[in-house]
């Protein structure tokens, strides 16, 4: 647990170029665009098309299938810059699943599956969603009840899937789904993590009812409940071996935490920049309100905490890209980023006073959206459990 030697968090020239290029693209989608998407509940299709046309969806995908072959660090830089531009979680979430969601295909898919699935995702011809969470299991993923039963007597016949999923983002417009289901009943498994299988298949709307969930924020990107009734999936759409779905899923959990953390930091910085601008410009009692330490000091705290969280994001991403263990760092990055972003967004609203409640200043939208990284993809309390148990070697509490 000592200090690392020779650690350098400076971006190289290629990474700096990514940040500049994404910033230029995002500049074409200003506050009015995101305000309108949020108010109307409209998916940001124009933004996603621009990102896709520039090739960014394939940033961490293999070169041989049309991607850039870069790492989670570069994907995090992309996600961070999108959120920081003012797009917030609306912009980041619109592309989030396509950045990390296909990762099990990259790691565990056959060459035929990679060739069949990845180019269409990278080119934007396919859009996927992620079906894991269920109403009665929540964070206890091993307790999911969605079942995939073999069709026929032998291998090669495929599966019939029935069940429910919850909080599935982008399912309104997706044509593909990454779906976790039980292929062996829990009672017949030696461990709860056994008997789960992962599928990447067509989102067949004749067999999957997609029902939008009304929610407090990020109205531009839909969240949904899925009702799956007799979805037939060919065996060639299963990723990895039957019963190996938990291991396949785990390989994408750390990248997801890193990307969520990067987005949270960007969101918090967007709110902080707006608050700092307002504090310089707003004059009350004959002086800018930022001249008052009661305004300036909390903003300074927010800057320091966001910068510290960002360093943890880069640390976790670097470890992952070097093939090192990064579970503690990825979880810590998500925790710290979510907390720092929440504080920054709250402070941005308070700095604006009454106008912080007005849509025209955007900080109320960012404040609503900052709840997402505090809740998803895992709660802050579960991260504390992970660190206490895995890092500090405390007895498991649940």
C-alpha positions in Angstrom: 0.0 0.0 0.0 3.1 2.3 -0.3 3.4 5.1 -2.9 3.9 4.1 -6.5 7.3 5.0 -8.0 7.5 6.8 -11.3 3.8 7.1 -11.8 2.8 9.6 -14.5 -0.7 10.7 -15.1 0.2 13.1 -18.0 -1.6 12.4 -21.2 0.5 11.5 -24.2 0.2 13.3 -27.6 -2.3 10.8 -28.9 -4.5 11.1 -25.9 -4.4 14.9 -25.9 -5.5 14.7 -29.6 -8.5 12.6 -28.6 -9.5 15.2 -26.0 -9.2 18.1 -28.5 -11.1 16.2 -31.2 -13.9 15.2 -29.0 -14.1 18.7 -27.6 -14.4 20.2 -31.1 -17.2 17.7 -32.0 -19.1 18.4 -28.7 -18.9 22.2 -29.4 -21.4 21.7 -32.1 -23.9 20.5 -29.5 -24.4 23.3 -27.1 -26.5 23.9 -24.0 -29.6 24.6 -26.1 -29.4 21.2 -27.8 -29.1 19.3 -24.5 -31.7 21.5 -22.8 -34.1 20.7 -25.6 -33.4 16.9 -25.6 -34.0 16.9 -21.8 -37.2 18.9 -22.0 -38.7 16.9 -24.8 -37.4 13.5 -23.7 -35.8 13.2 -27.2 -32.9 10.8 -27.7 -29.8 12.7 -29.0 -29.7 11.1 -32.4 -27.8 13.9 -34.1 -25.1 13.8 -31.5 -24.8 10.0 -31.6 -24.5 10.1 -35.4 -21.7 12.7 -35.2 -19.9 10.5 -32.7 -20.4 7.4 -34.8 -19.4 9.1 -38.1 -16.1 10.2 -36.5 -15.4 6.5 -35.5 -15.5 7.1 -31.7 -17.7 4.1 -30.9 -14.9 1.8 -31.8 -12.3 3.5 -29.7 -11.6 0.4 -27.6 -12.6 -2.2 -30.2 -10.2 -4.4 -32.2 -8.6 -2.8 -35.3 -9.3 -5.8 -37.4 -13.0 -5.3 -36.9 -13.0 -1.6 -37.6 -12.1 -0.2 -34.2 -9.2 1.9 -33.1 -7.7 -0.7 -30.8 -7.1 1.7 -27.9 -7.7 1.1 -24.2 -10.1 1.9 -21.5 -8.0 5.0 -20.7 -8.8 6.4 -24.1 -12.5 5.4 -23.8 -12.6 7.2 -20.4 -11.1 10.3 -22.0 -13.8 10.3 -24.6 -16.6 9.7 -22.0 -15.2 12.4 -19.7 -15.0 15.0 -22.4 -18.5 14.3 -23.6 -19.9 14.8 -20.1 -17.7 17.8 -19.4 -18.9 19.6 -22.6 -22.3 20.1 -20.9 -23.8 17.0 -22.4 -23.7 15.5 -18.9 -25.0 12.0 -18.4 -27.5 12.5 -21.3 -24.6 12.6 -23.8 -22.4 10.1 -22.1 -25.2 7.6 -21.6 -26.3 7.8 -25.2 -23.0 6.2 -26.2 -21.9 4.5 -22.9 -23.2 1.0 -23.5 -21.6 0.8 -27.0 -18.2 1.7 -25.5 -18.1 -1.0 -22.8 -21.1 -3.3 -23.5 -19.5 -5.2 -26.4 -16.4 -6.0 -24.3 -17.5 -9.6 -23.4 -17.6 -10.2 -27.2 -14.1 -8.9 -27.6 -12.7 -11.0 -24.7 -14.9 -14.2 -24.9 -16.5 -14.2 -28.3 -15.3 -16.5 -31.1 -13.7 -15.0 -34.1 -16.9 -15.6 -36.1 -18.9 -13.7 -33.4 -16.5 -10.8 -33.4 -16.7 -10.6 -37.2 -20.5 -10.8 -37.1 -21.2 -8.4 -34.2 -18.5 -5.8 -33.8 -18.3 -4.0 -37.2 -22.1 -3.2 -37.1 -21.8 -1.8 -33.6 -18.8 0.3 -34.4 -20.4 1.6 -37.6 -23.6 2.4 -35.7 -25.7 0.0 -37.8 -26.5 -1.8 -34.6 -27.4 -0.3 -31.2 -27.3 -2.5 -28.1 -28.7 -2.4 -24.6 -27.8 -4.3 -21.5 -30.3 -6.7 -19.8 -28.9 -7.7 -16.4 -30.8 -6.0 -13.5 -34.1 -7.5 -12.5 -36.9 -6.3 -10.2 -36.5 -8.9 -7.5 -32.7 -9.3 -7.5 -31.3 -5.7 -7.7 -27.6 -5.8 -7.0 -27.7 -9.5 -6.1 -27.1 -10.5 -9.8 -26.7 -14.2 -9.0 -30.3 -14.3 -7.9 -31.7 -13.3 -11.3 -34.8 -15.4 -12.4 -34.7 -14.9 -16.1 -34.4 -18.4 -17.5 -32.9 -19.7 -20.8 -34.0 -23.2 -21.5 -32.6 -25.5 -24.2 -34.8 -25.9 -27.3 -34.7 -29.5 -28.4 -32.5 -32.3 -27.1 -29.0 -31.6 -28.2 -26.5 -28.8 -28.6 -26.9 -26.4 -31.5 -30.7 -26.1 -31.0 -30.6 -22.8 -29.2 -32.6 -21.4 -26.2 -36.0 -20.1 -25.2 -35.7 -17.2 -22.8 -38.4 -15.9 -20.4 -38.1 -13.3 -17.7 -38.0 -9.6 -16.8 -35.3 -6.9 -16.8 -35.2 -3.5 -15.2 -33.3 -0.2 -15.9 -32.3 -1.2 -19.3 -31.1 2.0 -21.0 -31.5 2.8 -24.7 -33.9 -0.2 -25.3 -36.4 2.1 -27.0 -34.1 2.4 -30.0 -31.8 -0.6 -29.6 -32.0 -3.5 -32.1 -29.6 -5.7 -30.1 -29.4 -6.8 -26.4 -26.7 -8.2 -24.2 -28.7 -10.5 -22.0 -27.8 -12.5 -18.8 -30.0 -15.5 -18.0 -29.9 -18.6 -15.9 -29.3 -21.8 -17.9 -29.1 -24.0 -14.8 -31.5 -23.5 -11.8 -29.8 -21.9 -8.8 -30.8 -25.0 -6.7 -28.7 -27.2 -9.0 -25.6 -25.1 -8.8 -22.6 -25.6 -6.5 -22.1 -21.8 -6.3 -24.6 -18.9 -7.0 -22.3 -17.7 -9.7 -22.6 -20.9 -11.6 -25.3 -21.6 -14.2 -25.5 -18.1 -15.7 -25.0 -17.6 -19.4 -24.5 -14.4 -21.5 -26.2 -13.9 -24.8 -25.9 -11.2 -27.5 -28.8 -11.3 -29.7 -31.6 -9.5 -31.6 -34.0 -7.4 -29.5 -37.1 -9.1 -31.0 -40.0 -6.8 -30.1 -42.5 -9.5 -30.8 -41.1 -11.3 -27.8 -39.7 -8.5 -25.7 -42.1 -5.8 -24.5 -40.1 -2.6 -23.8 -41.8 -0.3 -21.3 -40.3 3.1 -20.6 -39.7 4.1 -16.9 -40.6 7.7 -16.0 -37.7 9.2 -13.9 -36.4 12.4 -12.4 -33.5 13.1 -14.8 -31.6 12.2 -18.0 -34.9 12.3 -19.9 -33.1 12.3 -23.2 -31.9 8.7 -22.7 -34.6 6.2 -21.9 -34.6 3.6 -19.1 -36.9 0.7 -19.5 -38.5 -2.4 -18.0 -38.3 -5.4 -20.3 -40.8 -8.3 -20.3 -39.4 -11.3 -22.2 -41.8 -14.0 -23.3 -40.5 -16.9 -25.4 -37.5 -15.2 -27.0 -35.7 -17.8 -29.1 -32.0 -17.4 -29.3 -29.7 -19.5 -31.4 -26.7 -21.1 -29.7 -24.3 -19.0 -31.9 -25.6 -15.9 -30.1 -24.3 -17.2 -26.7 -21.0 -15.5 -25.6 -18.6 -17.9 -23.9 -19.5 -21.3 -22.7 -22.9 -22.2 -21.2 -22.8 -21.4 -17.5 -19.8 -19.1 -17.9 -21.9 -15.9 -18.0 -20.8 -14.6 -14.6 -17.1 -14.7 -15.6 -17.9 -13.0 -19.0 -19.9 -10.3 -17.2 -17.3 -9.7 -14.6 -14.7 -8.8 -17.3 -16.9 -5.8 -18.2 -17.6 -4.6 -14.6 -14.3 -2.7 -14.0 -14.4 -0.9 -17.3 -18.0 0.1 -16.7 -17.1 1.5 -13.2 -14.1 3.4 -14.8 -16.3 4.9 -17.5 -19.1 5.9 -15.1 -16.4 7.6 -12.9 -15.0 9.5 -15.9 -18.5 10.7 -16.8 -19.2 11.7 -13.2 -16.0 13.8 -13.0 -16.9 15.5 -16.3 -20.4 16.2 -15.2 -19.1 17.7 -11.9 -16.6 19.8 -13.8 -19.3 21.1 -16.1 -21.4 22.2 -13.1 -18.3 23.7 -11.4 -17.3 25.7 -14.4 -20.8 27.2 -14.7 -20.8 28.0 -11.0 -17.4 29.7 -11.1 -18.5 31.8 -14.1 -21.6 32.9 -12.4 -19.7 33.7 -9.2 -17.4 36.0 -11.1 -20.2 37.7 -13.0 -23.0 38.0 -10.4 -22.8 41.3 -8.5 -24.6 41.6 -5.1 -24.0 44.4 -2.6 -21.6 46.0 -5.0 -19.2 43.1 -5.4 -19.0 39.8 -7.3 -20.4 37.0 -5.1 -17.2 35.0 -5.7 -15.3 37.6 -3.7 -17.0 36.2 -0.6 -15.2 33.2 0.8 -18.5 31.6 1.7 -19.0 31.2 -2.1 -15.4 30.8 -3.2 -14.1 28.2 -0.7 -16.8 25.5 -1.4 -16.0 25.9 -5.1 -12.3 25.5 -4.4 -13.1 22.3 -2.4 -15.1 20.9 -5.3 -12.2 21.5 -7.7 -9.7 19.7 -5.5 -12.0 16.7 -5.0 -12.9 16.4 -8.7 -9.2 16.5 -9.6 -8.4 13.8 -7.0 -11.2 11.6 -8.3 -9.9 12.1 -11.9 -6.5 10.8 -10.9 -8.1 7.7 -9.4 -9.9 7.2 -12.7 -6.7 7.4 -14.7 -5.0 5.1 -12.2 -7.7 2.5 -12.5 -7.8 2.8 -16.3 -4.1 2.5 -16.6 -4.0 -0.6 -14.4 -6.7 -2.2 -16.5 -5.0 -1.5 -19.8 -1.8 -3.0 -18.5 -3.6 -6.2 -17.5 -3.2 -5.5 -13.8 -5.7 -6.1 -11.1 -7.9 -3.0 -10.7 -11.0 -4.0 -8.8 -10.3 -1.8 -5.8 -9.2 1.2 -7.9 -12.1 1.0 -10.3 -14.6 0.8 -7.5 -12.8 3.6 -5.6 -12.8 5.7 -8.7 -16.5 5.3 -9.1 -17.2 6.1 -5.5 -15.0 9.2 -5.3 -16.1 10.6 -8.6 -19.8 10.2 -7.8 -19.4 11.9 -4.4 -17.2 14.7 -5.8 -19.6 15.3 -8.7 -22.7 15.3 -6.5 -21.1 17.9 -4.2 -20.0 20.0 -7.2 -23.5 19.9 -8.8 -25.2 20.7 -5.5 -22.8 23.6 -4.9 -23.4 24.9 -8.5 -27.1 25.1 -7.8 -26.6 26.9 -4.5 -24.1 29.3 -6.0 -26.7 30.4 -8.6 -29.2 31.0 -5.8 -32.7 31.1 -7.1 -31.5 30.9 -10.7 -30.0 27.6 -9.9 -33.5 26.3 -10.1 -34.1 27.7 -13.5 -33.5 25.6 -16.6 -31.7 28.3 -18.5 -28.6 27.9 -16.4 -28.4 24.1 -16.9 -27.1 23.4 -13.4 -30.5 22.0 -12.3 -30.3 19.5 -15.2 -26.8 18.4 -14.2 -27.9 18.1 -10.5 -30.7 15.8 -11.5 -28.4 13.7 -13.7 -25.6 13.4 -11.0 -27.8 11.0 -9.1 -27.1 8.3 -11.7 -23.4 7.7 -10.9 -24.3 7.6 -7.2 -26.8 4.8 -7.8 -25.5 2.9 -10.8 -24.0 0.5 -11.8 -23.5 -0.3 -8.1 -24.4 1.5 -4.9 -21.9 3.5 -2.9 -22.6 1.2 0.1 -21.7 -1.9 -1.9 -18.4 -0.3 -2.9 -17.6 0.3 0.7 -18.4 -3.4 1.4 -16.0 -4.4 -1.5 -13.2 -2.2 -0.2 -13.7 -3.4 3.4 -13.7 -7.0 2.5 -11.3 -7.3 -0.4 -8.7 -4.6 0.5 -9.0 -4.3 4.3 -9.8 -8.0 4.8 -12.8 -7.5 7.0 -15.5 -10.2 7.5 -18.2 -10.1 4.8 -21.3 -8.2 6.1 -23.9 -9.5 3.7 
